[in-house]
């Protein structure tokens, strides 16, 4: 049985650039750097964001951008703070997608390796309640 999420790994062409994104945008704390140690098949670093373990590993960038992404929960009142951090790093912010009332807000941005990140102010419970309410109103 699955107990929990173990970690998320991002393959990046530049460990220092990705480290800067994780530390600046997400407030991540670096807890390990492989340097020249041969424990993995490529240089890597580990970070924590809250209780979440994030690994980054040196390798080729993704060939193209897709909608596959990781979404981090933030407070609505902090959305402008995060947007400033993202823009200060010159990251590619996507225009907001159309939303129905009650879906809350998100910032979507890509890094240079074509990873898509989302910072979202809502919750699963809130989303399900909104969709249920809208479905009932449409019937």
Secondary structure, 3 states (H helix, E strand, C coil): CCCCCCEEEEEECCHHHHHHHHHHHHCCEEEEECCCCCCCCCCEEEEEECCEEEEEEECCCCCCCCCCEEEEECCHHHHHHHHHHHHHCCCEECCCCCCCCCCCCEEEEECCCCCEEEEECCCHHHHHHHHHHHHHHHC
